[in-house]
Amino acid sequence: MYYNTGKYIETLEYKNKISISVTAVYLTLEWGYIVVRYRK
């Protein structure tokens, strides 16, 4: 039971890290796109 809870929390943190990094990449790409558009 305790072990399962630990694994569950680990999985949640892992998914959280993935979504955070995906969001960061997405925002970076979006900002890059905006900057490029306004420079032209």
Biopython code that builds the backbone (N, CA, C, O; Angstrom):
import numpy as np
from Bio.PDB.StructureBuilder import StructureBuilder

atoms = [
    (1, "MET", "N", (0.841, -1.200, 0.000)),
    (1, "MET", "CA", (0.000, 0.000, 0.000)),
    (1, "MET", "C", (0.878, 1.253, 0.000)),
    (1, "MET", "O", (0.731, 2.133, -0.848)),
    (2, "TYR", "N", (1.779, 1.311, 0.954)),
    (2, "TYR", "CA", (2.652, 2.486, 1.049)),
    (2, "TYR", "C", (3.523, 2.595, -0.203)),
    (2, "TYR", "O", (3.744, 3.683, -0.734)),
    (3, "TYR", "N", (4.009, 1.438, -0.660)),
    (3, "TYR", "CA", (4.853, 1.401, -1.861)),
    (3, "TYR", "C", (4.074, 1.908, -3.073)),
    (3, "TYR", "O", (4.592, 2.683, -3.878)),
    (4, "ASN", "N", (2.826, 1.462, -3.190)),
    (4, "ASN", "CA", (1.987, 1.887, -4.311)),
    (4, "ASN", "C", (1.772, 3.395, -4.291)),
    (4, "ASN", "O", (1.800, 4.049, -5.333)),
    (5, "THR", "N", (1.558, 3.943, -3.092)),
    (5, "THR", "CA", (1.353, 5.387, -2.976)),
    (5, "THR", "C", (2.594, 6.123, -3.456)),
    (5, "THR", "O", (2.497, 7.124, -4.166)),
    (6, "GLY", "N", (3.759, 5.623, -3.065)),
    (6, "GLY", "CA", (5.014, 6.241, -3.492)),
    (6, "GLY", "C", (5.163, 6.204, -4.999)),
    (6, "GLY", "O", (5.557, 7.195, -5.615)),
    (7, "LYS", "N", (4.846, 5.058, -5.596)),
    (7, "LYS", "CA", (4.937, 4.920, -7.046)),
    (7, "LYS", "C", (3.959, 5.874, -7.726)),
    (7, "LYS", "O", (4.282, 6.483, -8.746)),
    (8, "TYR", "N", (2.762, 5.999, -7.153)),
    (8, "TYR", "CA", (1.728, 6.863, -7.717)),
    (8, "TYR", "C", (2.194, 8.318, -7.719)),
    (8, "TYR", "O", (2.046, 9.029, -8.713)),
    (9, "ILE", "N", (2.760, 8.747, -6.587)),
    (9, "ILE", "CA", (3.251, 10.124, -6.473)),
    (9, "ILE", "C", (4.396, 10.344, -7.465)),
    (9, "ILE", "O", (4.482, 11.393, -8.102)),
    (10, "GLU", "N", (5.279, 9.340, -7.588)),
    (10, "GLU", "CA", (6.395, 9.438, -8.534)),
    (10, "GLU", "C", (5.871, 9.619, -9.949)),
    (10, "GLU", "O", (6.369, 10.451, -10.708)),
    (11, "THR", "N", (4.860, 8.830, -10.295)),
    (11, "THR", "CA", (4.275, 8.907, -11.636)),
    (11, "THR", "C", (3.659, 10.278, -11.871)),
    (11, "THR", "O", (3.813, 10.856, -12.947)),
    (12, "LEU", "N", (2.961, 10.797, -10.864)),
    (12, "LEU", "CA", (2.344, 12.119, -10.989)),
    (12, "LEU", "C", (3.411, 13.175, -11.217)),
    (12, "LEU", "O", (3.266, 14.025, -12.096)),
    (13, "GLU", "N", (4.488, 13.129, -10.429)),
    (13, "GLU", "CA", (5.561, 14.109, -10.569)),
    (13, "GLU", "C", (6.193, 14.008, -11.946)),
    (13, "GLU", "O", (6.521, 15.019, -12.566)),
    (14, "TYR", "N", (6.364, 12.768, -12.422)),
    (14, "TYR", "CA", (6.969, 12.540, -13.737)),
    (14, "TYR", "C", (6.103, 13.154, -14.836)),
    (14, "TYR", "O", (6.610, 13.846, -15.720)),
    (15, "LYS", "N", (4.798, 12.899, -14.776)),
    (15, "LYS", "CA", (3.875, 13.459, -15.768)),
    (15, "LYS", "C", (3.862, 14.978, -15.674)),
    (15, "LYS", "O", (3.789, 15.671, -16.689)),
    (16, "ASN", "N", (3.934, 15.492, -14.443)),
    (16, "ASN", "CA", (3.942, 16.928, -14.223)),
    (16, "ASN", "C", (5.156, 17.560, -14.889)),
    (16, "ASN", "O", (5.045, 18.588, -15.557)),
    (17, "LYS", "N", (6.325, 16.930, -14.699)),
    (17, "LYS", "CA", (7.554, 17.461, -15.298)),
    (17, "LYS", "C", (7.442, 17.477, -16.808)),
    (17, "LYS", "O", (7.872, 18.431, -17.457)),
    (18, "ILE", "N", (6.863, 16.417, -17.374)),
    (18, "ILE", "CA", (6.712, 16.335, -18.830)),
    (18, "ILE", "C", (5.811, 17.464, -19.320)),
    (18, "ILE", "O", (6.148, 18.154, -20.281)),
    (19, "SER", "N", (4.672, 17.654, -18.665)),
    (19, "SER", "CA", (3.736, 18.685, -19.124)),
    (19, "SER", "C", (4.340, 20.073, -18.956)),
    (19, "SER", "O", (4.105, 20.956, -19.781)),
    (20, "ILE", "N", (5.124, 20.274, -17.886)),
    (20, "ILE", "CA", (5.761, 21.575, -17.675)),
    (20, "ILE", "C", (6.771, 21.850, -18.785)),
    (20, "ILE", "O", (6.816, 22.953, -19.329)),
    (21, "SER", "N", (7.589, 20.833, -19.123)),
    (21, "SER", "CA", (8.596, 21.049, -20.163)),
    (21, "SER", "C", (7.937, 21.235, -21.523)),
    (21, "SER", "O", (8.410, 22.030, -22.335)),
    (22, "VAL", "N", (6.844, 20.505, -21.780)),
    (22, "VAL", "CA", (6.127, 20.666, -23.047)),
    (22, "VAL", "C", (5.558, 22.074, -23.140)),
    (22, "VAL", "O", (5.630, 22.714, -24.190)),
    (23, "THR", "N", (4.992, 22.554, -22.034)),
    (23, "THR", "CA", (4.434, 23.905, -22.011)),
    (23, "THR", "C", (5.530, 24.937, -22.247)),
    (23, "THR", "O", (5.331, 25.898, -22.990)),
    (24, "ALA", "N", (6.692, 24.736, -21.613)),
    (24, "ALA", "CA", (7.811, 25.666, -21.771)),
    (24, "ALA", "C", (8.265, 25.717, -23.227)),
    (24, "ALA", "O", (8.499, 26.793, -23.777)),
    (25, "VAL", "N", (8.385, 24.544, -23.843)),
    (25, "VAL", "CA", (8.803, 24.484, -25.252)),
    (25, "VAL", "C", (7.766, 25.178, -26.127)),
    (25, "VAL", "O", (8.116, 25.937, -27.031)),
    (26, "TYR", "N", (6.503, 24.920, -25.861)),
    (26, "TYR", "CA", (5.424, 25.513, -26.648)),
    (26, "TYR", "C", (5.450, 27.036, -26.545)),
    (26, "TYR", "O", (5.335, 27.736, -27.551)),
    (27, "LEU", "N", (5.602, 27.543, -25.317)),
    (27, "LEU", "CA", (5.638, 28.990, -25.121)),
    (27, "LEU", "C", (6.845, 29.599, -25.814)),
    (27, "LEU", "O", (6.743, 30.667, -26.417)),
    (28, "THR", "N", (7.993, 28.923, -25.730)),
    (28, "THR", "CA", (9.206, 29.422, -26.381)),
    (28, "THR", "C", (8.995, 29.520, -27.885)),
    (28, "THR", "O", (9.351, 30.520, -28.508)),
    (29, "LEU", "N", (8.409, 28.465, -28.466)),
    (29, "LEU", "CA", (8.151, 28.464, -29.909)),
    (29, "LEU", "C", (7.182, 29.580, -30.278)),
    (29, "LEU", "O", (7.367, 30.274, -31.278)),
    (30, "GLU", "N", (6.155, 29.743, -29.463)),
    (30, "GLU", "CA", (5.147, 30.763, -29.736)),
    (30, "GLU", "C", (5.777, 32.152, -29.696)),
    (30, "GLU", "O", (5.528, 32.975, -30.577)),
    (31, "TRP", "N", (6.596, 32.414, -28.668)),
    (31, "TRP", "CA", (7.246, 33.723, -28.562)),
    (31, "TRP", "C", (8.198, 33.950, -29.724)),
    (31, "TRP", "O", (8.269, 35.049, -30.274)),
    (32, "GLY", "N", (8.941, 32.890, -30.100)),
    (32, "GLY", "CA", (9.854, 33.004, -31.234)),
    (32, "GLY", "C", (9.085, 33.359, -32.498)),
    (32, "GLY", "O", (9.525, 34.195, -33.288)),
    (33, "TYR", "N", (7.947, 32.728, -32.683)),
    (33, "TYR", "CA", (7.104, 32.975, -33.855)),
    (33, "TYR", "C", (6.617, 34.424, -33.876)),
    (33, "TYR", "O", (6.643, 35.083, -34.915)),
    (34, "ILE", "N", (6.173, 34.910, -32.717)),
    (34, "ILE", "CA", (5.680, 36.291, -32.610)),
    (34, "ILE", "C", (6.806, 37.276, -32.917)),
    (34, "ILE", "O", (6.610, 38.230, -33.670)),
    (35, "VAL", "N", (7.978, 37.047, -32.337)),
    (35, "VAL", "CA", (9.123, 37.943, -32.550)),
    (35, "VAL", "C", (9.494, 37.986, -34.025)),
    (35, "VAL", "O", (9.732, 39.059, -34.579)),
    (36, "VAL", "N", (9.545, 36.814, -34.661)),
    (36, "VAL", "CA", (9.899, 36.748, -36.084)),
    (36, "VAL", "C", (8.863, 37.484, -36.925)),
    (36, "VAL", "O", (9.212, 38.188, -37.872)),
    (37, "ARG", "N", (7.601, 37.321, -36.581)),
    (37, "ARG", "CA", (6.539, 37.974, -37.353)),
    (37, "ARG", "C", (6.630, 39.488, -37.253)),
    (37, "ARG", "O", (6.460, 40.189, -38.250)),
    (38, "TYR", "N", (6.899, 39.996, -36.055)),
    (38, "TYR", "CA", (6.920, 41.449, -35.881)),
    (38, "TYR", "C", (8.206, 42.080, -36.397)),
    (38, "TYR", "O", (8.251, 43.289, -36.628)),
    (39, "ARG", "N", (9.251, 41.280, -36.581)),
    (39, "ARG", "CA", (10.499, 41.842, -37.098)),
    (39, "ARG", "C", (10.396, 42.129, -38.588)),
    (39, "ARG", "O", (11.018, 43.066, -39.088)),
    (40, "LYS", "N", (9.612, 41.325, -39.297)),
    (40, "LYS", "CA", (9.524, 41.487, -40.752)),
    (40, "LYS", "C", (8.758, 42.743, -41.125)),
    (40, "LYS", "O", (8.589, 43.034, -42.309)),
]
sb = StructureBuilder()
sb.init_structure("model")
sb.init_model(0)
sb.init_chain("A")
sb.init_seg("    ")
for serial, (resi, resn, name, xyz) in enumerate(atoms, 1):
    if name == "N":
        sb.init_residue(resn, " ", resi, " ")
    sb.init_atom(name, np.array(xyz, "f"), 0.0, 1.0, " ", f" {name:<3s}", serial, name[0])
structure = sb.get_structure()
